[in-house]
Amino acid sequence: MVEPYLRRSPLAHRGLAARAAATDAGADIVMAERPHRCQINLRGNPADIKLADALHGVTGLRLPAEANGFTTAGALACLWLGPDEWLILGPGGGEHDIAARLRAALGEIHAAVTDVSEARTTIAVAGPRARELLAKGTSIDLHPRVFGPGRCVQTGFAGANIILRQTDEAPSFEVLVLNSFAEHLWAWLEGGAREYRVAISVL
Amino acid sequence: MHVYCTSVTEQFAVAAVTGPLARKLLAELTSDIDLDSATFPFMSFKDGTVAGIPARVYRISFTGELSYEINVQPSYAMALWRALMAAGEKYGITPYGTEAMHVLRAEKGFIIVGQETDGTVTPHDLGMGWIVSKQKKDFLGKRSLTRPDTARPDRKQLVGLLTDNPSEVIPEGGQIVAELKDKPPMAMLGHVTSSYYSPNCGRSIALALVKNGRNRLGETVHVPLEDRTIRATIAEPRFFDPEGKRLDG
């Protein structure tokens, strides 16, 4: 097998680990790449109870009840992407097992399980000014009144298609971006954050 | 139709290994993919590992040469590339870009959709009637293919052009006329879709869509330009390795 150290993330060329700050204390914004995660695209009919049962049985996740929301179960999350489409997000390495068990559990019902773990990387953007920075690149209203922890959205950001979700009140966000747009988006975000105190993190 | 479509475009990265020594090189980097032409023929694929990386290898070719397209997880694409370049060094391996690929495919008469074709061009116009099923009762586009205009024998068809002066490259988009007059208007037969200097052929080559072109093989045509007129002969749209022998290495 190939040596795992030869594996490169879409932002590996940026040398972010070498630039990581000793501490996040005092930073307006903390940015990090979170590559190589489990991402499984799930398609199916949410009205079919077998779909929700299969998902819950395999992952412990419930289907999000609302549009643009996500549920969690341990380290896993289930993001609403559309009326019949979800993204199962989790720690890297679990994708083959989860996808295989999900396919088996879904049996013959009309559904599709597609491993897209290698298609996107994640840029984490957190801190007191994170919302302000992200608002520069998207028309989505990120005001806490309408967008808070547990919310996610597929949208355009600085010309790229992204999936954005908020994970806590810090606020902490995750920007999921296709590999080929990762460099553009990181450069755009770091450029847009020049007026803030930014700390690079390895998390 | 009950089908879900999910894009996996970014889930894979691809390296194409192409050329007479492609099989020899790939054989050094895989132990679980049998590369024998009998068991791994053109237009088939196999799963296995290349340089220790899980891979799906397609035996397809856009250069006309023996080719393998190696699909891996993008995060291991650099490792694959480095392994190929390191092992290929002794064979004089070199990266090639889209410009080189355009010339190689044109030598073989492989079309680029949108360059050789527009929305009016049918498979038959391209000499690719073999790709259309005669058994299927229906398919998307069947009605269009049976319209009287689509069945006309004198439609614009894909042909090759060989200039009288082998070092002259016709500008792409050049209009083709059969009868040269002192000034326009002249009846136009079609236009040049691709045109390059081909190092393999040692001369210029061009692809063109020409009215009733298949029946004009060997005829002389003219491409009038602002400052000069280029004379050329209509030829088969295959200029190099017409028997396709190089496809097997």
Interface residues (C-beta under 8 A of the other chain):
Chain A: M1 V2 E3 L6 R7 R8 S9 P10 P35 H36 N41 R43 G44 D84 H110 A111 A112 T114 D115 V116 S117 E118 A119 R120 L178 N179 S180
Chain B: H2 Y4 T6 S7 V8 T9 E10 Q11 F12 T49 A51 G52 I53 Q73 P74 S75 Y76 A77 M78 A79
